[in-house]
Amino acid sequence: MNELITIVEDDEDIRALLAASLQREHFRTLEFEGGRGLMEALREQRPHLLLLDVMLPDANGFSLCRAIRADCALATMPVIILTARAAEADRVVGLELGADDYVVKPFSPKELAARVRAVLRRAAPEPARGCVDVGEGLRIDVDAFEVSVGGLPVNLTHAEFLILQLLASHVNWVFSREKILQHLWGNEKNVTDRSVDVHIKHLREKLGPSASRIVNVRGVGYKLAEAGVAAAKDTPEL
């Protein structure tokens, strides 16, 4: 392992506990007590993953997550939000802002380490599979982890890329929300179907003219419609 994990947590005791528990799992850690200077530090030494508390004395973790996703140099960096705010609305906000996971306090150090490993596995480069041209200018380059529409690059998060790659693997098949969740997180994350809808919403916003090809089959899931062909009313579900 030895991946670098940056911890942003204002509570000194919790910050020390997080660092010690992650170091026991053979991660390296870098700790911050607030958001001051964080963005500059992340650009200078980009960690493999960021643990980000929401309630900070000098910043809001949600705002920091938004800024990270808007920064070209940091947009794909994995982020796990830590917070005592357990309401579903707060979880949805975190996911909408691009967080890769949302961990509610109190949590066990072992569980957090498992979540960190799971997110890092999802962010790891996959075996090269070449380029996939799914028609109408939509192109997926798995080798480079890039997507383009009409020759123009589209900046996707890791989760958005994986969803598009899954849908494109069987054009015109309907993937249930459960299937998409399994593809993203396996059995290691307890999330609601709403998280899939959030990622799909942002994926459509970024795909521009190709957005309409991602079709919602009500009560079932999503599919990538075949290029130039209207989506059938009844399609098989994977």
CYANA upper distance limits for C-alpha pairs under 8 A (distance plus 0.5 A):
  1 MET  CA     26 HIS  CA      6.70
  1 MET  CA     27 PHE  CA      6.82
  2 ASN  CA     26 HIS  CA      6.09
  2 ASN  CA     27 PHE  CA      5.04
  2 ASN  CA     28 ARG  CA      6.08
  3 GLU  CA     27 PHE  CA      5.78
  3 GLU  CA     28 ARG  CA      6.38
  3 GLU  CA     47 PRO  CA      8.11
  3 GLU  CA     48 HIS  CA      6.41
  4 LEU  CA     27 PHE  CA      6.63
  4 LEU  CA     28 ARG  CA      5.13
  4 LEU  CA     29 THR  CA      6.03
  4 LEU  CA     30 LEU  CA      7.83
  4 LEU  CA     47 PRO  CA      5.57
  4 LEU  CA     48 HIS  CA      5.85
  4 LEU  CA     49 LEU  CA      7.39
  5 ILE  CA     27 PHE  CA      7.33
  5 ILE  CA     28 ARG  CA      6.56
  5 ILE  CA     29 THR  CA      5.30
  5 ILE  CA     30 LEU  CA      6.86
  5 ILE  CA     47 PRO  CA      6.20
  5 ILE  CA     48 HIS  CA      6.50
  5 ILE  CA     49 LEU  CA      5.58
  5 ILE  CA     50 LEU  CA      6.31
  5 ILE  CA     51 LEU  CA      7.66
  6 THR  CA     29 THR  CA      6.14
  6 THR  CA     30 LEU  CA      5.19
  6 THR  CA     31 GLU  CA      6.31
  6 THR  CA     32 PHE  CA      8.15
  6 THR  CA     47 PRO  CA      6.61
  6 THR  CA     49 LEU  CA      6.97
  6 THR  CA     50 LEU  CA      5.38
  6 THR  CA     51 LEU  CA      6.60
  7 ILE  CA     15 ARG  CA      7.66
  7 ILE  CA     18 LEU  CA      8.27
  7 ILE  CA     19 ALA  CA      8.07
  7 ILE  CA     29 THR  CA      7.52
  7 ILE  CA     30 LEU  CA      6.60
  7 ILE  CA     31 GLU  CA      5.22
  7 ILE  CA     32 PHE  CA      6.57
  7 ILE  CA     50 LEU  CA      6.64
  7 ILE  CA     51 LEU  CA      5.30
  7 ILE  CA     52 LEU  CA      6.82
  8 VAL  CA     15 ARG  CA      8.18
  8 VAL  CA     31 GLU  CA      6.51
  8 VAL  CA     32 PHE  CA      5.22
  8 VAL  CA     33 GLU  CA      6.18
  8 VAL  CA     34 GLY  CA      6.64
  8 VAL  CA     35 GLY  CA      7.86
  8 VAL  CA     50 LEU  CA      8.20
  8 VAL  CA     51 LEU  CA      6.56
  8 VAL  CA     52 LEU  CA      5.48
  8 VAL  CA     53 ASP  CA      6.37
  9 GLU  CA     14 ILE  CA      7.78
  9 GLU  CA     15 ARG  CA      6.10
  9 GLU  CA     31 GLU  CA      8.17
  9 GLU  CA     32 PHE  CA      6.90
  9 GLU  CA     33 GLU  CA      5.55
  9 GLU  CA     34 GLY  CA      7.00
  9 GLU  CA     52 LEU  CA      7.28
  9 GLU  CA     53 ASP  CA      5.83
  9 GLU  CA     56 LEU  CA      7.60
 10 ASP  CA     15 ARG  CA      7.68
 10 ASP  CA     32 PHE  CA      8.01
 10 ASP  CA     33 GLU  CA      4.73
 10 ASP  CA     34 GLY  CA      6.30
 10 ASP  CA     53 ASP  CA      8.28
 10 ASP  CA     56 LEU  CA      6.45
 10 ASP  CA     57 PRO  CA      7.53
 11 ASP  CA     15 ARG  CA      6.51
 11 ASP  CA     33 GLU  CA      7.74
 12 GLU  CA     16 ALA  CA      6.60
 12 GLU  CA     33 GLU  CA      7.97
 13 ASP  CA     17 LEU  CA      6.66
 14 ILE  CA     18 LEU  CA      6.58
 15 ARG  CA     19 ALA  CA      6.70
 15 ARG  CA     31 GLU  CA      7.75
 15 ARG  CA     33 GLU  CA      8.39
 16 ALA  CA     20 ALA  CA      6.55
 17 LEU  CA     21 SER  CA      6.52
 17 LEU  CA    109 PRO  CA      8.49
 18 LEU  CA     22 LEU  CA      6.61
 18 LEU  CA    109 PRO  CA      7.47
 19 ALA  CA     23 GLN  CA      6.52
 19 ALA  CA     29 THR  CA      6.53
 19 ALA  CA     30 LEU  CA      8.43
 19 ALA  CA     31 GLU  CA      8.11
 20 ALA  CA     24 ARG  CA      6.74
 21 SER  CA     25 GLU  CA      7.13
 21 SER  CA    109 PRO  CA      6.55
 21 SER  CA    110 LYS  CA      8.28
 21 SER  CA    113 ALA  CA      8.26
 22 LEU  CA     26 HIS  CA      7.07
 22 LEU  CA     27 PHE  CA      5.96
 22 LEU  CA     28 ARG  CA      7.90
 22 LEU  CA     29 THR  CA      7.91
 22 LEU  CA    109 PRO  CA      8.36
 22 LEU  CA    113 ALA  CA      6.94
 23 GLN  CA     27 PHE  CA      5.37
 23 GLN  CA     28 ARG  CA      6.44
 23 GLN  CA     29 THR  CA      7.50
 25 GLU  CA    113 ALA  CA      7.82
 32 PHE  CA     38 LEU  CA      8.14
 33 GLU  CA     56 LEU  CA      8.35
 34 GLY  CA     38 LEU  CA      8.19
 34 GLY  CA     56 LEU  CA      6.25
 34 GLY  CA     57 PRO  CA      6.97
 34 GLY  CA     58 ASP  CA      6.61
 34 GLY  CA     59 ALA  CA      7.39
 35 GLY  CA     39 MET  CA      8.34
 35 GLY  CA     56 LEU  CA      7.69
 35 GLY  CA     58 ASP  CA      6.70
 35 GLY  CA     59 ALA  CA      5.98
 35 GLY  CA     60 ASN  CA      8.46
 35 GLY  CA     64 LEU  CA      8.14
 36 ARG  CA     58 ASP  CA      7.41
 36 ARG  CA     59 ALA  CA      8.13
 37 GLY  CA     41 ALA  CA      6.74
 38 LEU  CA     42 LEU  CA      6.59
 39 MET  CA     43 ARG  CA      6.83
 39 MET  CA     68 ILE  CA      8.09
 40 GLU  CA     44 GLU  CA      6.78
 41 ALA  CA     45 GLN  CA      6.58
 41 ALA  CA     46 ARG  CA      8.16
 42 LEU  CA     46 ARG  CA      5.24
 42 LEU  CA     47 PRO  CA      7.40
 42 LEU  CA     74 LEU  CA      8.21
 43 ARG  CA     73 ALA  CA      7.39
 43 ARG  CA     74 LEU  CA      7.65
 46 ARG  CA     74 LEU  CA      8.09
 46 ARG  CA     77 MET  CA      8.47
 47 PRO  CA     77 MET  CA      8.21
 48 HIS  CA     77 MET  CA      7.35
 48 HIS  CA     78 PRO  CA      7.51
 48 HIS  CA    120 LEU  CA      8.02
 49 LEU  CA     77 MET  CA      6.82
 49 LEU  CA     78 PRO  CA      5.41
 49 LEU  CA     79 VAL  CA      6.37
 49 LEU  CA     80 ILE  CA      8.14
 49 LEU  CA    116 VAL  CA      8.30
 49 LEU  CA    120 LEU  CA      7.83
 50 LEU  CA     77 MET  CA      8.07
 50 LEU  CA     78 PRO  CA      6.81
 50 LEU  CA     79 VAL  CA      5.29
 50 LEU  CA     80 ILE  CA      6.68
 51 LEU  CA     79 VAL  CA      6.62
 51 LEU  CA     80 ILE  CA      5.49
 51 LEU  CA     81 ILE  CA      6.47
 51 LEU  CA     82 LEU  CA      7.20
 52 LEU  CA     61 GLY  CA      6.82
 52 LEU  CA     79 VAL  CA      7.53
 52 LEU  CA     80 ILE  CA      6.65
 52 LEU  CA     81 ILE  CA      5.32
 52 LEU  CA     82 LEU  CA      6.17
 53 ASP  CA     61 GLY  CA      6.28
 53 ASP  CA     81 ILE  CA      6.35
 53 ASP  CA     82 LEU  CA      5.07
 53 ASP  CA     83 THR  CA      6.20
 54 VAL  CA     60 ASN  CA      6.18
 54 VAL  CA     61 GLY  CA      4.34
 54 VAL  CA     62 PHE  CA      6.66
 54 VAL  CA     81 ILE  CA      7.37
 54 VAL  CA     82 LEU  CA      6.90
 54 VAL  CA     83 THR  CA      6.10
 55 MET  CA     59 ALA  CA      7.95
 55 MET  CA     60 ASN  CA      6.42
 55 MET  CA     61 GLY  CA      6.86
 55 MET  CA     83 THR  CA      7.70
 56 LEU  CA     60 ASN  CA      6.39
 56 LEU  CA     61 GLY  CA      7.34
 59 ALA  CA     63 SER  CA      8.06
 59 ALA  CA     64 LEU  CA      7.94
 60 ASN  CA     64 LEU  CA      6.85
 61 GLY  CA     65 CYS  CA      6.63
 61 GLY  CA     81 ILE  CA      8.23
 62 PHE  CA     66 ARG  CA      6.77
 62 PHE  CA     93 VAL  CA      8.39
 62 PHE  CA     94 GLY  CA      7.11
 62 PHE  CA     97 LEU  CA      7.66
 63 SER  CA     67 ALA  CA      6.75
 64 LEU  CA     68 ILE  CA      6.66
 65 CYS  CA     69 ARG  CA      6.81
 65 CYS  CA     79 VAL  CA      8.18
 65 CYS  CA     97 LEU  CA      6.89
 65 CYS  CA     98 GLY  CA      7.66
 65 CYS  CA     99 ALA  CA      7.57
 66 ARG  CA     70 ALA  CA      6.81
 66 ARG  CA     97 LEU  CA      6.02
 66 ARG  CA     98 GLY  CA      7.88
 67 ALA  CA     71 ASP  CA      6.78
 68 ILE  CA     74 LEU  CA      6.16
 68 ILE  CA     75 ALA  CA      6.19
 69 ARG  CA     74 LEU  CA      7.10
 69 ARG  CA     75 ALA  CA      4.67
 69 ARG  CA     76 THR  CA      7.68
 69 ARG  CA     97 LEU  CA      8.05
 69 ARG  CA     98 GLY  CA      7.21
 70 ALA  CA     74 LEU  CA      8.39
 70 ALA  CA     75 ALA  CA      6.63
 71 ASP  CA     75 ALA  CA      5.92
 75 ALA  CA    157 THR  CA      7.56
 76 THR  CA    156 LEU  CA      8.26
 76 THR  CA    157 THR  CA      6.05
 76 THR  CA    158 HIS  CA      6.97
 78 PRO  CA     99 ALA  CA      7.83
 78 PRO  CA    100 ASP  CA      6.57
 78 PRO  CA    119 VAL  CA      7.55
 78 PRO  CA    120 LEU  CA      7.96
 78 PRO  CA    123 ALA  CA      7.63
 79 VAL  CA     98 GLY  CA      8.45
 79 VAL  CA     99 ALA  CA      5.73
 79 VAL  CA    100 ASP  CA      5.95
 79 VAL  CA    101 ASP  CA      7.44
 80 ILE  CA     99 ALA  CA      6.43
 80 ILE  CA    100 ASP  CA      6.20
 80 ILE  CA    101 ASP  CA      5.25
 80 ILE  CA    102 TYR  CA      6.21
 80 ILE  CA    103 VAL  CA      7.61
 80 ILE  CA    116 VAL  CA      8.34
 81 ILE  CA     94 GLY  CA      7.76
 81 ILE  CA     99 ALA  CA      7.11
 81 ILE  CA    101 ASP  CA      6.84
 81 ILE  CA    102 TYR  CA      5.32
 81 ILE  CA    103 VAL  CA      6.57
 82 LEU  CA    102 TYR  CA      6.78
 82 LEU  CA    103 VAL  CA      5.57
 82 LEU  CA    104 VAL  CA      6.47
 82 LEU  CA    105 LYS  CA      7.38
 83 THR  CA    102 TYR  CA      8.34
 83 THR  CA    103 VAL  CA      7.08
 83 THR  CA    104 VAL  CA      5.65
 83 THR  CA    105 LYS  CA      6.16
 84 ALA  CA    104 VAL  CA      5.86
 84 ALA  CA    105 LYS  CA      5.19
 84 ALA  CA    106 PRO  CA      7.66
 85 ARG  CA     90 ASP  CA      7.07
 85 ARG  CA    104 VAL  CA      7.19
 85 ARG  CA    105 LYS  CA      8.35
 86 ALA  CA     90 ASP  CA      7.31
 86 ALA  CA     91 ARG  CA      7.61
 86 ALA  CA    104 VAL  CA      6.41
 87 ALA  CA     91 ARG  CA      7.09
 88 GLU  CA     92 VAL  CA      6.67
 89 ALA  CA     93 VAL  CA      6.74
 90 ASP  CA     94 GLY  CA      6.76
 91 ARG  CA     95 LEU  CA      6.81
 91 ARG  CA    102 TYR  CA      7.06
 92 VAL  CA     96 GLU  CA      6.47
 92 VAL  CA    194 ARG  CA      8.05
 92 VAL  CA    195 SER  CA      7.30
 92 VAL  CA    198 VAL  CA      8.09
 93 VAL  CA     97 LEU  CA      6.70
 94 GLY  CA     98 GLY  CA      7.16
 94 GLY  CA     99 ALA  CA      6.13
 94 GLY  CA    102 TYR  CA      7.48
 95 LEU  CA     99 ALA  CA      5.51
 95 LEU  CA    100 ASP  CA      7.50
 95 LEU  CA    101 ASP  CA      7.97
 95 LEU  CA    102 TYR  CA      8.22
 95 LEU  CA    195 SER  CA      7.13
 95 LEU  CA    198 VAL  CA      7.48
 95 LEU  CA    199 HIS  CA      8.20
 96 GLU  CA    198 VAL  CA      6.33
 96 GLU  CA    199 HIS  CA      7.62
 96 GLU  CA    202 HIS  CA      8.25
 98 GLY  CA    157 THR  CA      7.70
100 ASP  CA    119 VAL  CA      7.46
100 ASP  CA    159 ALA  CA      7.92
101 ASP  CA    115 ARG  CA      8.33
101 ASP  CA    119 VAL  CA      8.12
103 VAL  CA    107 PHE  CA      7.95
103 VAL  CA    112 LEU  CA      8.17
107 PHE  CA    111 GLU  CA      7.42
107 PHE  CA    112 LEU  CA      7.47
108 SER  CA    112 LEU  CA      6.85
109 PRO  CA    113 ALA  CA      6.62
110 LYS  CA    114 ALA  CA      6.74
111 GLU  CA    115 ARG  CA      6.72
112 LEU  CA    116 VAL  CA      6.64
113 ALA  CA    117 ARG  CA      6.71
114 ALA  CA    118 ALA  CA      6.65
115 ARG  CA    119 VAL  CA      6.72
115 ARG  CA    188 GLU  CA      7.87
115 ARG  CA    189 LYS  CA      8.22
116 VAL  CA    120 LEU  CA      6.67
117 ARG  CA    121 ARG  CA      6.61
118 ALA  CA    122 ARG  CA      6.86
118 ALA  CA    185 TRP  CA      7.96
118 ALA  CA    188 GLU  CA      7.79
119 VAL  CA    123 ALA  CA      6.73
120 LEU  CA    124 ALA  CA      6.60
122 ARG  CA    158 HIS  CA      8.27
122 ARG  CA    184 LEU  CA      7.93
122 ARG  CA    185 TRP  CA      8.28
123 ALA  CA    158 HIS  CA      7.03
126 GLU  CA    142 VAL  CA      8.32
126 GLU  CA    143 ASP  CA      8.27
127 PRO  CA    143 ASP  CA      7.96
128 ALA  CA    142 VAL  CA      6.89
128 ALA  CA    143 ASP  CA      5.24
129 ARG  CA    142 VAL  CA      6.41
129 ARG  CA    143 ASP  CA      6.63
130 GLY  CA    141 ASP  CA      6.60
130 GLY  CA    142 VAL  CA      6.24
130 GLY  CA    143 ASP  CA      6.03
131 CYS  CA    139 ARG  CA      7.60
131 CYS  CA    140 ILE  CA      6.11
131 CYS  CA    141 ASP  CA      4.75
131 CYS  CA    142 VAL  CA      6.48
131 CYS  CA    143 ASP  CA      7.70
132 VAL  CA    139 ARG  CA      6.27
132 VAL  CA    140 ILE  CA      5.49
132 VAL  CA    141 ASP  CA      6.75
132 VAL  CA    142 VAL  CA      8.20
133 ASP  CA    137 GLY  CA      8.10
133 ASP  CA    138 LEU  CA      6.73
133 ASP  CA    139 ARG  CA      4.99
133 ASP  CA    140 ILE  CA      6.84
134 VAL  CA    138 LEU  CA      6.19
134 VAL  CA    139 ARG  CA      6.56
134 VAL  CA    140 ILE  CA      8.30
134 VAL  CA    168 ALA  CA      7.43
134 VAL  CA    226 GLU  CA      8.47
134 VAL  CA    227 ALA  CA      7.65
135 GLY  CA    139 ARG  CA      7.88
135 GLY  CA    226 GLU  CA      8.46
135 GLY  CA    227 ALA  CA      5.92
136 GLU  CA    150 GLY  CA      8.16
136 GLU  CA    210 SER  CA      7.91
136 GLU  CA    227 ALA  CA      6.52
136 GLU  CA    228 GLY  CA      8.05
137 GLY  CA    148 SER  CA      8.10
137 GLY  CA    149 VAL  CA      5.67
137 GLY  CA    150 GLY  CA      4.93
137 GLY  CA    151 GLY  CA      7.43
137 GLY  CA    210 SER  CA      8.42
138 LEU  CA    147 VAL  CA      7.97
138 LEU  CA    148 SER  CA      6.48
138 LEU  CA    149 VAL  CA      5.14
138 LEU  CA    150 GLY  CA      7.05
138 LEU  CA    210 SER  CA      7.30
139 ARG  CA    147 VAL  CA      6.23
139 ARG  CA    148 SER  CA      5.82
139 ARG  CA    149 VAL  CA      6.92
140 ILE  CA    145 PHE  CA      8.16
140 ILE  CA    146 GLU  CA      6.59
140 ILE  CA    147 VAL  CA      5.13
140 ILE  CA    148 SER  CA      7.20
140 ILE  CA    165 GLN  CA      7.90
141 ASP  CA    145 PHE  CA      6.18
141 ASP  CA    146 GLU  CA      5.57
141 ASP  CA    147 VAL  CA      6.58
142 VAL  CA    146 GLU  CA      7.09
145 PHE  CA    161 PHE  CA      8.23
146 GLU  CA    153 PRO  CA      7.74
146 GLU  CA    154 VAL  CA      7.83
146 GLU  CA    155 ASN  CA      8.14
146 GLU  CA    156 LEU  CA      8.48
147 VAL  CA    153 PRO  CA      6.44
147 VAL  CA    154 VAL  CA      5.94
147 VAL  CA    155 ASN  CA      7.85
147 VAL  CA    156 LEU  CA      8.13
147 VAL  CA    161 PHE  CA      8.34
148 SER  CA    152 LEU  CA      5.60
148 SER  CA    153 PRO  CA      4.72
148 SER  CA    154 VAL  CA      5.75
149 VAL  CA    153 PRO  CA      7.05
149 VAL  CA    154 VAL  CA      7.44
149 VAL  CA    207 LEU  CA      7.30
149 VAL  CA    208 GLY  CA      8.27
149 VAL  CA    209 PRO  CA      8.32
149 VAL  CA    210 SER  CA      7.65
154 VAL  CA    206 LYS  CA      7.08
154 VAL  CA    207 LEU  CA      7.47
155 ASN  CA    206 LYS  CA      8.04
156 LEU  CA    160 GLU  CA      6.24
156 LEU  CA    161 PHE  CA      6.33
156 LEU  CA    203 LEU  CA      7.82
156 LEU  CA    206 LYS  CA      8.07
157 THR  CA    161 PHE  CA      6.68
158 HIS  CA    162 LEU  CA      6.77
159 ALA  CA    163 ILE  CA      6.76
159 ALA  CA    184 LEU  CA      7.16
159 ALA  CA    199 HIS  CA      7.80
160 GLU  CA    164 LEU  CA      6.77
160 GLU  CA    199 HIS  CA      6.54
160 GLU  CA    200 ILE  CA      7.76
160 GLU  CA    202 HIS  CA      8.32
160 GLU  CA    203 LEU  CA      6.43
161 PHE  CA    165 GLN  CA      6.55
162 LEU  CA    166 LEU  CA      6.57
162 LEU  CA    183 HIS  CA      8.30
162 LEU  CA    184 LEU  CA      7.43
163 ILE  CA    167 LEU  CA      6.74
163 ILE  CA    180 ILE  CA      7.32
163 ILE  CA    183 HIS  CA      8.41
163 ILE  CA    184 LEU  CA      8.03
163 ILE  CA    200 ILE  CA      8.43
164 LEU  CA    168 ALA  CA      6.53
165 GLN  CA    169 SER  CA      6.66
166 LEU  CA    170 HIS  CA      7.88
166 LEU  CA    180 ILE  CA      8.28
166 LEU  CA    183 HIS  CA      8.30
167 LEU  CA    171 VAL  CA      6.85
167 LEU  CA    173 TRP  CA      8.10
167 LEU  CA    175 PHE  CA      7.69
167 LEU  CA    222 TYR  CA      8.29
167 LEU  CA    223 LYS  CA      6.27
167 LEU  CA    224 LEU  CA      5.96
168 ALA  CA    224 LEU  CA      6.73
170 HIS  CA    224 LEU  CA      8.44
171 VAL  CA    223 LYS  CA      7.52
171 VAL  CA    224 LEU  CA      5.85
171 VAL  CA    225 ALA  CA      6.59
171 VAL  CA    226 GLU  CA      6.34
172 ASN  CA    223 LYS  CA      6.19
172 ASN  CA    224 LEU  CA      5.92
172 ASN  CA    225 ALA  CA      5.25
172 ASN  CA    226 GLU  CA      6.19
172 ASN  CA    231 ALA  CA      7.76
172 ASN  CA    235 THR  CA      7.62
173 TRP  CA    223 LYS  CA      6.11
173 TRP  CA    224 LEU  CA      7.73
173 TRP  CA    235 THR  CA      6.69
173 TRP  CA    236 PRO  CA      6.27
173 TRP  CA    237 GLU  CA      6.54
173 TRP  CA    238 LEU  CA      7.34
174 VAL  CA    217 VAL  CA      7.87
174 VAL  CA    220 VAL  CA      8.01
174 VAL  CA    221 GLY  CA      6.65
174 VAL  CA    222 TYR  CA      5.84
174 VAL  CA    223 LYS  CA      5.07
174 VAL  CA    224 LEU  CA      8.38
174 VAL  CA    235 THR  CA      6.87
174 VAL  CA    236 PRO  CA      6.55
174 VAL  CA    237 GLU  CA      5.06
174 VAL  CA    238 LEU  CA      6.69
175 PHE  CA    179 LYS  CA      6.56
175 PHE  CA    180 ILE  CA      7.08
175 PHE  CA    220 VAL  CA      8.15
175 PHE  CA    221 GLY  CA      5.99
175 PHE  CA    222 TYR  CA      5.91
175 PHE  CA    223 LYS  CA      6.55
175 PHE  CA    237 GLU  CA      6.23
175 PHE  CA    238 LEU  CA      5.83
176 SER  CA    180 ILE  CA      6.87
176 SER  CA    220 VAL  CA      5.96
176 SER  CA    221 GLY  CA      4.67
176 SER  CA    222 TYR  CA      7.01
176 SER  CA    237 GLU  CA      7.34
176 SER  CA    238 LEU  CA      7.45
177 ARG  CA    181 LEU  CA      6.60
177 ARG  CA    193 ASP  CA      6.53
177 ARG  CA    196 VAL  CA      6.99
177 ARG  CA    220 VAL  CA      7.73
177 ARG  CA    221 GLY  CA      5.70
177 ARG  CA    222 TYR  CA      7.91
178 GLU  CA    182 GLN  CA      6.67
178 GLU  CA    193 ASP  CA      7.69
179 LYS  CA    183 HIS  CA      6.71
179 LYS  CA    238 LEU  CA      8.02
180 ILE  CA    184 LEU  CA      6.77
180 ILE  CA    196 VAL  CA      7.76
181 LEU  CA    185 TRP  CA      6.40
181 LEU  CA    186 GLY  CA      7.34
181 LEU  CA    193 ASP  CA      8.18
181 LEU  CA    196 VAL  CA      7.48
182 GLN  CA    186 GLY  CA      4.60
182 GLN  CA    187 ASN  CA      7.02
185 TRP  CA    189 LYS  CA      6.44
191 VAL  CA    195 SER  CA      7.40
192 THR  CA    196 VAL  CA      8.39
193 ASP  CA    197 ASP  CA      7.42
194 ARG  CA    198 VAL  CA      6.83
195 SER  CA    199 HIS  CA      6.89
196 VAL  CA    200 ILE  CA      6.64
197 ASP  CA    201 LYS  CA      6.55
198 VAL  CA    202 HIS  CA      7.01
199 HIS  CA    203 LEU  CA      6.58
200 ILE  CA    204 ARG  CA      6.61
201 LYS  CA    205 GLU  CA      6.87
202 HIS  CA    206 LYS  CA      6.87
203 LEU  CA    207 LEU  CA      6.76
203 LEU  CA    211 ALA  CA      8.14
204 ARG  CA    208 GLY  CA      7.36
204 ARG  CA    210 SER  CA      8.26
204 ARG  CA    211 ALA  CA      5.01
204 ARG  CA    212 SER  CA      7.98
204 ARG  CA    214 ILE  CA      7.73
205 GLU  CA    211 ALA  CA      7.38
206 LYS  CA    211 ALA  CA      8.12
207 LEU  CA    211 ALA  CA      5.48
210 SER  CA    214 ILE  CA      8.31
213 ARG  CA    223 LYS  CA      8.49
213 ARG  CA    224 LEU  CA      5.96
213 ARG  CA    225 ALA  CA      5.48
213 ARG  CA    226 GLU  CA      7.94
213 ARG  CA    227 ALA  CA      8.10
214 ILE  CA    222 TYR  CA      7.27
214 ILE  CA    223 LYS  CA      6.25
214 ILE  CA    224 LEU  CA      5.20
214 ILE  CA    225 ALA  CA      6.82
215 VAL  CA    222 TYR  CA      6.09
215 VAL  CA    223 LYS  CA      5.88
215 VAL  CA    224 LEU  CA      6.73
215 VAL  CA    225 ALA  CA      7.09
215 VAL  CA    231 ALA  CA      8.35
216 ASN  CA    220 VAL  CA      8.47
216 ASN  CA    221 GLY  CA      6.49
216 ASN  CA    222 TYR  CA      5.17
216 ASN  CA    223 LYS  CA      7.29
217 VAL  CA    221 GLY  CA      5.87
217 VAL  CA    222 TYR  CA      6.24
217 VAL  CA    223 LYS  CA      8.05
220 VAL  CA    237 GLU  CA      8.43
225 ALA  CA    229 VAL  CA      7.76
225 ALA  CA    230 ALA  CA      7.74
225 ALA  CA    231 ALA  CA      6.16
226 GLU  CA    230 ALA  CA      7.93
226 GLU  CA    231 ALA  CA      7.72
